[in-house]
Amino acid sequence: MKNYGEAFRYFRKLNGYSLEYAAADSISKSQLSRFERGENEISLSTFFE
C-alpha cells in the first residue's frame, strides 16, 4: 500500500463498511473517497469529531 488512504480503504472493505458509513457525520463521502485515492489528506482529529 502506498498511503494511509489505501490502507483505510482496504480495512473498510474488509469489514464490509460502505463509504457512506465510514464517512458518517465527520466528513463528506467525496472527501473520504479522495483520501482513499491519495488525492488529499485527512487529519485524525477529523475522524474523531
Residue frames as qw, qx, qy, qz and C-alpha x, y, z in Angstrom:
[[0.000, 0.889, 0.458, 0.000, 0.00, 0.00, 0.00],
 [0.460, 0.440, 0.013, 0.771, 1.29, 3.38, -0.93],
 [0.082, -0.386, 0.200, -0.897, -0.55, 5.61, 1.53],
 [0.188, 0.079, 0.749, -0.631, -2.87, 5.69, 4.52],
 [0.594, 0.250, -0.012, -0.764, -5.88, 6.14, 2.27],
 [0.621, 0.217, -0.697, -0.285, -5.26, 2.83, 0.53],
 [0.204, 0.036, -0.895, 0.395, -4.89, 1.11, 3.90],
 [0.365, 0.150, 0.442, -0.806, -8.09, 2.73, 5.13],
 [0.673, 0.242, -0.304, -0.630, -9.98, 1.55, 2.03],
 [0.473, 0.177, -0.863, -0.017, -8.61, -1.98, 2.43],
 [0.065, -0.088, -0.838, 0.535, -9.75, -2.28, 6.04],
 [0.468, 0.198, 0.176, -0.843, -13.06, -0.51, 5.34],
 [0.694, 0.212, -0.472, -0.501, -13.89, -3.05, 2.63],
 [0.349, 0.144, -0.904, 0.198, -12.52, -5.95, 4.67],
 [0.084, 0.175, 0.736, -0.648, -15.02, -5.10, 7.40],
 [0.095, 0.522, 0.806, 0.261, -17.87, -4.56, 4.95],
 [0.038, -0.682, -0.322, 0.656, -18.31, -0.83, 5.61],
 [0.444, 0.735, 0.396, 0.325, -19.70, 1.39, 2.88],
 [0.355, 0.297, -0.034, 0.886, -18.16, 4.74, 2.04],
 [0.343, -0.649, -0.211, -0.646, -21.29, 6.39, 3.48],
 [0.789, -0.554, -0.264, 0.023, -20.98, 4.51, 6.76],
 [0.725, -0.098, -0.148, 0.666, -17.26, 5.23, 7.14],
 [0.168, 0.432, 0.055, 0.885, -17.71, 8.92, 6.39],
 [0.271, -0.584, -0.691, 0.328, -20.66, 9.17, 8.80],
 [0.033, -0.960, -0.279, -0.004, -21.13, 12.73, 10.04],
 [0.569, -0.566, 0.149, 0.577, -17.42, 13.58, 10.19],
 [0.090, -0.420, 0.484, 0.762, -16.65, 14.23, 6.52],
 [0.693, 0.437, -0.051, -0.571, -18.32, 14.04, 3.13],
 [0.916, 0.122, 0.375, 0.068, -18.27, 10.87, 1.04],
 [0.633, 0.739, -0.062, 0.221, -16.36, 12.70, -1.69],
 [0.105, -0.843, 0.481, -0.218, -13.70, 13.88, 0.76],
 [0.738, -0.341, 0.579, -0.070, -13.24, 10.33, 2.08],
 [0.870, 0.420, 0.240, 0.096, -13.09, 8.97, -1.47],
 [0.388, 0.853, -0.266, 0.228, -10.36, 11.47, -2.39],
 [0.415, -0.686, 0.570, -0.178, -8.45, 10.46, 0.76],
 [0.871, -0.049, 0.488, -0.013, -8.64, 6.78, -0.19],
 [0.763, 0.594, 0.129, 0.218, -7.33, 7.59, -3.68],
 [0.668, -0.244, 0.013, 0.703, -4.44, 9.60, -2.24],
 [0.255, 0.660, 0.296, 0.641, -5.68, 12.92, -3.59],
 [0.199, -0.742, 0.157, -0.621, -5.89, 14.64, -0.19],
 [0.359, 0.054, -0.787, 0.499, -5.07, 14.10, 3.47],
 [0.545, -0.650, -0.283, -0.448, -7.42, 14.00, 6.44],
 [0.012, -0.494, 0.651, -0.576, -6.30, 14.65, 9.99],
 [0.337, -0.180, -0.907, 0.176, -7.07, 12.07, 12.66],
 [0.087, 0.244, 0.506, -0.823, -8.91, 14.68, 14.68],
 [0.452, 0.100, -0.326, -0.824, -11.43, 14.98, 11.82],
 [0.532, -0.094, -0.813, -0.216, -12.43, 11.34, 12.26],
 [0.380, -0.299, -0.761, 0.433, -12.99, 11.77, 15.99],
 [0.144, -0.149, 0.070, -0.976, -15.11, 14.93, 15.95]]
